[in-house]
């Protein structure tokens, strides 16, 4: 089991839903939910550790009213066919409880070589077969097909969100069938809320792996894993197998609570790294969604003989900072 401390954690304070992408220019690019939920920031660094000190650039700010005016959540930065794209979710209100579950998914595009520069253009909402709560989109390419994976509420299924996959005709348009590949069903997926969200894709050992997060965003938050053979029909739900137990979860011994909503990258020398958020305390005052202290953390992980990833346990913090 991988328990080595490779980074000084947290690497970025008060940034939930972290997304890290290492580009061909050898920079690490980073975006995440900011505590104010009002903007999308990007920062970059030559090292993963250096992201914490990197100066952020604001790519986009929320509107004062309308569908893009509240709770800007979980941006991801992708480089697709020579352009940069940001996938994110936004709601229209924070005034009611329903406003927390009123998100839709949107896309920004930038044709600059450096996403810290240029203009981010709104490409609009990603339309799915339902007009319902949807968020946490990610994209990946496989066998020359661009796929989109996201979390959404099916009005006919009890719970908050399931995971879906679809092919795309371009980085903001779904095409063909949209299929559910996971719904909250195990006890560890339905604590507080019935949630599958925060998908991240990893391709290795002849398989496509999709990690995801489950349950409420307090100390019960944890990660599960889906996987499919790389030669299988990824749009067939039967192609996807699901871990019956969490693959990454709270470690009281290490003082890490609610790890999840991860992304994957590699270290400067090519080792596999999981980037995730967690808190360093268990008791939360008020709604966990508005507690700002989900900090971004990173650690290396290994692979088992059966080809499955071994994420180990969330490592202890090595950096101390007073947060309000």
Secondary structure per residue as TSV (DSSP state, phi and psi in degrees):
chain	resnum	aa	ss	phi	psi
A	1	X	-	360.0	135.3
A	2	X	-	-82.6	110.1
A	3	X	-	-125.7	14.2
A	4	X	-	-69.6	142.2
A	5	X	-	-91.9	107.5
A	6	X	-	-103.0	-21.6
A	7	X	S	-128.6	156.0
A	8	X	-	-82.3	103.4
A	9	X	S	-97.2	146.9
A	10	X	-	-70.0	150.1
A	11	X	S	-85.6	-29.0
A	12	X	B	-136.9	126.0
A	13	X	T	-81.4	144.4
A	14	X	T	52.3	45.2
A	15	X	E	-131.8	110.6
A	16	X	E	-93.7	165.7
A	17	X	E	53.7	51.2
A	18	X	E	-72.1	139.9
A	19	X	E	-126.1	122.3
A	20	X	E	-122.5	133.1
A	21	X	E	-134.0	125.3
A	22	X	E	-95.3	115.9
A	23	X	-	-91.0	172.5
A	24	X	T	-67.5	-15.0
A	25	X	T	-83.2	4.4
A	26	X	S	73.2	10.8
A	27	X	-	-90.6	146.1
A	28	X	E	-90.5	126.5
A	29	X	E	-106.5	139.1
A	30	X	E	-134.3	135.9
A	31	X	E	-144.8	161.4
A	32	X	E	-169.9	171.7
A	33	X	E	-72.4	129.4
A	34	X	E	-89.6	153.2
A	35	X	T	-58.5	-28.7
A	36	X	T	-79.8	-12.7
A	37	X	-	53.6	34.3
A	38	X	S	-119.9	-1.6
A	39	X	E	-160.0	168.4
A	40	X	E	-118.8	123.2
A	41	X	E	-110.9	150.5
A	42	X	E	-127.5	140.8
A	43	X	E	-138.2	160.8
A	44	X	E	-143.1	157.7
A	45	X	E	-156.9	151.8
A	46	X	S	-69.9	-21.0
A	47	X	S	-126.0	151.9
A	48	X	S	-63.6	-42.8
A	49	X	G	-61.3	-34.5
A	50	X	G	-70.6	-9.0
A	51	X	G	-61.4	-29.2
A	52	X	G	-64.9	-29.7
A	53	X	T	-100.9	-4.3
A	54	X	S	-69.8	143.6
A	55	X	-	-78.7	123.5
A	56	X	-	-79.0	149.2
A	57	X	E	-112.6	132.8
A	58	X	E	-81.4	117.0
A	59	X	E	-85.5	-31.0
A	60	X	E	-164.3	145.7
A	61	X	E	-122.6	151.6
A	62	X	-	-67.2	161.3
A	63	X	-	-83.4	164.8
A	64	X	S	-76.5	-24.5
A	65	X	S	-154.2	169.2
A	66	X	S	92.9	-170.6
A	67	X	T	-63.9	-21.6
A	68	X	T	-112.1	39.9
A	69	X	S	-115.0	0.3
A	70	X	E	-152.8	152.3
A	71	X	E	48.6	63.1
A	72	X	E	-76.2	110.6
A	73	X	E	-118.7	145.1
A	74	X	E	50.8	57.2
A	75	X	E	-69.6	148.2
A	76	X	E	-131.3	141.7
A	77	X	E	-108.5	122.8
A	78	X	E	-127.7	148.6
A	79	X	E	-113.0	111.5
A	80	X	E	-131.9	120.9
A	81	X	T	51.6	43.8
A	82	X	T	82.8	6.6
A	83	X	E	-131.1	159.1
A	84	X	E	-96.3	142.0
A	85	X	E	-133.5	142.3
A	86	X	E	-116.6	121.6
A	87	X	E	-96.8	135.3
A	88	X	E	-155.4	168.3
A	89	X	E	-118.9	147.3
A	90	X	E	-146.0	150.8
A	91	X	E	-116.8	177.4
A	92	X	S	-106.2	-9.7
A	93	X	-	-158.2	153.2
A	94	X	S	-116.8	6.6
A	95	X	S	-78.9	-23.2
A	96	X	S	-125.8	163.2
A	97	X	G	-58.2	-37.1
A	98	X	G	-62.3	-27.1
A	99	X	G	-61.7	-26.8
A	100	X	G	-69.3	-20.3
A	101	X	G	-124.0	42.3
A	102	X	-	-119.5	20.2
A	103	X	-	-74.3	151.2
A	104	X	E	-130.8	166.9
A	105	X	E	-104.9	139.3
A	106	X	E	-135.3	165.3
A	107	X	E	-135.1	137.6
A	108	X	E	-114.3	149.6
A	109	X	E	-129.8	142.2
A	110	X	E	-142.1	124.2
A	111	X	-	-96.5	10.1
A	112	X	S	-72.4	150.9
A	113	X	S	-65.6	-31.5
A	114	X	S	-113.2	116.2
A	115	X	T	-68.2	-11.1
A	116	X	T	-75.2	-12.4
A	117	X	S	-119.7	-175.8
A	118	X	S	74.8	-168.5
A	119	X	-	-116.3	132.9
A	120	X	-	-92.3	120.8
A	121	X	E	-106.5	132.0
A	122	X	E	-73.9	122.1
A	123	X	E	-96.8	-2.8
A	124	X	E	99.4	-171.0
A	125	X	E	-81.7	140.1
A	126	X	-	-80.6	113.4
A	127	X	-	-87.2	129.2
A	128	X	-	-114.3	-176.3
A	129	X	S	-72.3	-13.0
A	130	X	S	-123.5	151.4
A	131	X	-	-99.7	84.3
A	132	X	S	-148.0	175.0
A	133	X	-	-49.1	122.0
A	134	X	E	-149.2	142.2
A	135	X	E	-166.9	179.2
A	136	X	E	59.1	47.2
A	137	X	E	-79.6	147.0
A	138	X	E	-138.9	165.1
A	139	X	E	-138.3	151.1
A	140	X	E	-153.4	155.2
A	141	X	E	-107.4	139.4
A	142	X	E	-152.3	126.6
A	143	X	T	51.4	44.9
A	144	X	T	67.5	16.2
A	145	X	E	-114.7	134.3
A	146	X	E	-91.2	124.2
A	147	X	E	-111.8	152.1
A	148	X	E	-124.8	130.1
A	149	X	E	-123.9	133.8
A	150	X	E	-152.8	170.3
A	151	X	E	-109.7	136.7
A	152	X	E	-153.8	153.7
A	153	X	-	-88.0	118.4
A	154	X	-	-86.2	121.0
A	155	X	T	-57.6	-20.1
A	156	X	T	-94.5	-3.6
A	157	X	S	-116.3	129.1
A	158	X	S	-64.7	139.2
A	159	X	S	122.3	-178.5
A	160	X	S	-92.5	-45.2
A	161	X	B	-160.5	145.6
A	162	X	E	-116.9	170.5
A	163	X	E	-102.1	137.5
A	164	X	E	-130.3	157.3
A	165	X	E	-135.9	145.9
A	166	X	E	-150.8	155.0
A	167	X	E	-79.1	163.5
A	168	X	E	-127.0	143.6
A	169	X	E	-88.0	-22.0
A	170	X	E	-157.5	174.6
A	171	X	T	-67.3	1.4
A	172	X	T	-131.8	8.9
A	173	X	E	-133.4	124.9
A	174	X	E	-81.5	150.4
A	175	X	E	-140.1	147.2
A	176	X	E	75.1	-158.1
A	177	X	E	-77.1	150.5
A	178	X	E	-117.3	120.9
A	179	X	E	-124.9	145.4
A	180	X	E	-83.2	129.6
A	181	X	E	-112.8	-8.7
A	182	X	E	-161.2	140.5
A	183	X	-	-131.5	147.0
A	184	X	-	-61.5	121.9
A	185	X	-	-140.6	-34.0
A	186	X	S	-79.6	156.2
A	187	X	G	-55.0	-35.5
A	188	X	G	-76.5	-8.1
A	189	X	G	-96.3	-5.4
A	190	X	-	-128.4	21.2
A	191	X	S	-81.1	118.5
A	192	X	S	84.2	-56.5
A	193	X	S	-139.0	152.6
A	194	X	-	-88.0	100.4
A	195	X	B	-134.0	130.3
A	196	X	E	-125.7	124.3
A	197	X	E	-158.7	179.6
A	198	X	E	61.6	46.0
A	199	X	E	-68.9	144.8
A	200	X	E	-141.3	140.4
A	201	X	E	-108.4	139.7
A	202	X	E	-138.3	127.2
A	203	X	E	-110.9	120.4
A	204	X	E	-166.7	150.2
A	205	X	T	56.9	36.2
A	206	X	T	75.6	13.9
A	207	X	E	-131.7	158.5
A	208	X	E	-106.2	119.9
A	209	X	E	-105.3	139.1
A	210	X	E	-126.7	110.8
A	211	X	E	-82.3	156.5
A	212	X	E	-155.6	167.7
A	213	X	E	-114.3	154.4
A	214	X	E	-143.1	157.9
A	215	X	S	71.6	-178.1
A	216	X	-	-65.4	160.8
A	217	X	S	-85.1	25.1
A	218	X	S	-98.7	-148.3
A	219	X	T	-69.3	-9.3
A	220	X	T	-81.7	-15.0
A	221	X	-	-59.4	135.1
A	222	X	E	-157.0	175.7
A	223	X	E	-115.2	138.8
A	224	X	E	-113.7	-179.5
A	225	X	E	-144.3	131.5
A	226	X	E	-109.5	152.9
A	227	X	E	-154.8	148.8
A	228	X	E	-141.0	151.5
A	229	X	E	-64.9	137.4
A	230	X	T	-64.5	-19.7
A	231	X	T	-94.4	-0.7
A	232	X	S	-82.9	169.4
A	233	X	-	-78.4	105.1
A	234	X	T	-69.5	-13.6
A	235	X	T	-94.2	8.7
A	236	X	S	-104.0	115.6
A	237	X	G	-54.9	-28.8
A	238	X	G	-68.3	-16.5
A	239	X	G	-73.3	-18.2
A	240	X	-	-100.0	125.9
A	241	X	E	-102.9	156.3
A	242	X	E	-133.7	135.4
A	243	X	-	-65.6	137.7
A	244	X	S	-84.3	-12.1
A	245	X	S	-127.6	157.0
A	246	X	-	-60.8	147.3
A	247	X	S	-103.5	-6.1
A	248	X	B	-162.3	124.8
A	249	X	-	-154.5	175.3
A	250	X	-	-50.1	136.9
A	251	X	B	-121.2	100.4
A	252	X	T	-64.4	-34.8
A	253	X	T	-60.9	-36.0
A	254	X	T	-97.5	3.1
A	255	X	T	67.4	35.7
A	256	X	B	-121.4	123.2
A	257	X	E	-124.9	129.2
A	258	X	E	68.7	44.6
A	259	X	E	-68.2	140.5
A	260	X	E	172.7	-164.5
A	261	X	E	38.7	69.6
A	262	X	E	-97.9	170.7
A	263	X	E	-137.0	170.0
A	264	X	E	-121.1	144.1
A	265	X	E	-150.4	-169.5
A	266	X	E	-127.3	153.6
A	267	X	-	-71.4	174.5
A	268	X	T	-59.0	-27.9
A	269	X	T	-105.1	18.0
A	270	X	S	91.1	8.4
A	271	X	-	-82.6	150.0
A	272	X	E	-72.0	137.4
A	273	X	E	-133.0	135.5
A	274	X	E	-103.2	131.6
A	275	X	E	-113.9	131.3
A	276	X	E	-153.6	169.9
A	277	X	E	-111.9	154.5
A	278	X	E	-162.0	162.8
A	279	X	E	-102.0	160.2
A	280	X	S	-107.0	21.3
A	281	X	-	-148.0	157.4
A	282	X	S	-95.0	-43.7
A	283	X	-	-81.4	127.5
A	284	X	-	-120.7	133.9
A	285	X	S	-89.8	123.9
A	286	X	S	80.9	-163.5
A	287	X	-	-68.9	125.2
A	288	X	G	-56.3	-29.1
A	289	X	G	-63.5	-23.8
A	290	X	G	-106.9	10.0
A	291	X	-	-83.5	121.0
A	292	X	-	-81.0	-4.0
A	293	X	-	-97.2	40.0
A	294	X	-	-89.3	106.2
A	295	X	E	-97.1	150.3
A	296	X	E	-79.5	130.4
A	297	X	E	-130.2	159.8
A	298	X	E	-142.9	144.5
A	299	X	E	-156.8	151.8
A	300	X	E	-75.8	153.4
A	301	X	-	-135.7	166.7
A	302	X	E	-122.8	-175.7
A	303	X	E	-127.0	138.8
A	304	X	-	-80.9	166.8
A	305	X	T	-62.7	-26.5
A	306	X	T	-82.7	6.6
A	307	X	S	87.0	1.2
A	308	X	-	-89.4	146.6
A	309	X	E	-72.1	145.5
A	310	X	E	-117.8	101.9
A	311	X	-	-81.8	-11.7
A	312	X	-	71.1	-143.5
A	313	X	-	-123.6	152.3
A	314	X	-	-59.8	128.3
A	315	X	-	-79.5	161.9
A	316	X	-	-65.9	152.0
A	317	X	-	-67.6	142.5
A	318	X	-	-115.6	-4.1
A	319	X	-	-119.1	138.1
A	320	X	-	-120.0	133.8
A	321	X	-	-151.2	138.2
A	322	X	-	-77.9	121.8
A	323	X	-	-118.0	142.6
A	324	X	-	-95.3	360.0
